[in-house]
């Protein structure tokens, strides 16, 4: 194992374990007493001869060399890590190769031999030796001064950079724009801003020079975008030196809705009034509404990508929602396992808060009964968790136990491996691979292209596509129960909403 350490202030901590956890909580391996650092903020993992840093969905985030970290990143010698904006960590690799040690030893030995051979009886040799030492000292001082000058220039350059940020507060990512909408932008460190540029689908639509920074967008002005697709709304900062920097970006869909006239409205008959308290079959939602609901689900995940949505995928999800609308009561069943899922999936393993709930909804509807060899909320088999090595987490328990502790522990650690170790934070491909062994998932991940945005065309396996369709069908029903006629259920996000907003258990 390579020798490495992290330096926090004047303290140094050697990285001697495969996984080193960092945070405020006392059970972390490295404890940082900083209110801006989360209780379980991050971890450094040693695998395949390299060190990898993962932010565990902390409240205030992590930065590597001033760039925000959105997924697992590889660490290099002298990397600077910032936790929560206030705690700085320096990563240092200490390993010296055997060859370097041998060279150093030989050089030292040769230097000693040379020193021994100097004829002390000759004053010329002593004078030359003194001159060499003086020259070496002068050269060392010169190099130190040069190094200090370079560092000073870098610091001055860094301080001169514009550190402004412009964030789109409204509309939100995934919104459907059906009427004139106000674009609201909040700005930090505005002193170095010359103007804010707003771009829609790579075309400038507004240039703003004074606060408050806001503009309006009307779908009637962009009829060509009302095709069910997603289009980027981007905000650029132009600083006082003329540099243009992309600061934030979201995806929007466009739709023109004509409100019904009074002649189009249907008056409810007495018979309708009598039957109004009976459950009604919901109207079939449109593809664009299906897409909007899916995008809302994706917006709850930290490492979301700018995915492309094929019409065939949206239609498959819309059809699959019927499976999850046949009976009410899922939210009451889910609430019984609320704390268990939040702790095992989110707190202990750093997964996005919705993932454990939505996987359980899609695979069992929160009914842990055994179906064939599959059992528990996440429908895994005892044979699968034994072969994967997950059974060690609960050797005396079963996936079908009423408390579902064993099912939650094994499903969470398995899901963590899929999300972080194999698919680098991309939850969509982890969901598609659910049920594969880690070895099978690794082989599949290695065969995928670098650009994975159009997942529906990339994924060819029928079971993997079915996993995705069921996941999103279950998710949009669970988060919008009233829209699907489930009157007594509440949105599943109510069970983890506080965790999405960044608070800790």
Number of C-alpha atoms within 10 A of each C-alpha: 13 15 12 17 17 20 15 15 10 5 7 14 13 14 23 13 12 11 16 17 20 24 24 18 17 13 12 17 16 16 16 20 13 14 11 19 26 25 25 26 26 23 20 21 21 19 12 8 8 12 21 18 22 22 23 27 27 21 21 15 21 28 18 19 13 11 10 13 18 18 18 19 15 14 19 13 13 13 15 18 24 20 25 19 14 13 17 16 18 18 21 20 18 12 10 10 9 9 9 10 11 11 11 12 12 12 12 12 12 12 11 11 11 10 12 10 8 12 11 11 8 9 10 11 13 14 11 11 14 12 12 12 12 12 12 12 12 12 12 12 12 12 12 12 12 12 12 12 12 12 12 12 12 12 11 11 10 11 10 10 11 19 14 17 19 21 17 21 12 15 18 14 20 22 20 24 19 16 15 12 14 13 17 15 21 15 17 11 11 18 11 16 24 18 20 25 20 24 17 19 14 11 11 14 14 15 16 15 12 12 12 11 18 18 15 11 16 15 20 17 9 13 12 9 17 19 11 19 17 24 18 18 22 21 25 22 26 21 20 13 11 11 12 16 16 14 16 16 18 20 21 23 23 24 19 15 11 8 7 8 7 7 6 8 8 7 7 9 8 9 8 11 10 9 10 11 8 9 10 12 11 12 9 13 11 12 17 19 17 20 27 21 22 20 24 17 18 22 15 17 19 17 16 16 14 15 16 14 19 15 15 12 17 22 15 17 24 23 13 18 22 14 14 22 18 11 9 14 14 22 23 15 12 20 16 12 18 16 13 17 29 25 17 20 25 24 19 15 19 23 25 23 26 24 22 23 26 26 25 24 27 24 20 19 22 24 17 22 16 16 12 8 11 19 22 27 28 29 25 21 20 18 11 16 19 13 10 15 11 19 21 12 15 14 10 8 14 18 29 20 14 12 14 19 21 22 29 24 22 25 26 25 17 20 24 22 17 27 20 18 16 20 21 19 24 19 24 19 24 25 22 24 26 21 20 15 15 18 11 11 21 16 11 16 17 11 9 11 9 7 8 17 14 13 19 20 14 12 17 10 10 9 14 19 21 14 21 25 25 25 24 29 26 26 29 27 24 27 21 18 22 15 14 21 19 23 13 12 17 18 16 24 21 11 20 18 14 13 19 17 10 15 12 15 12
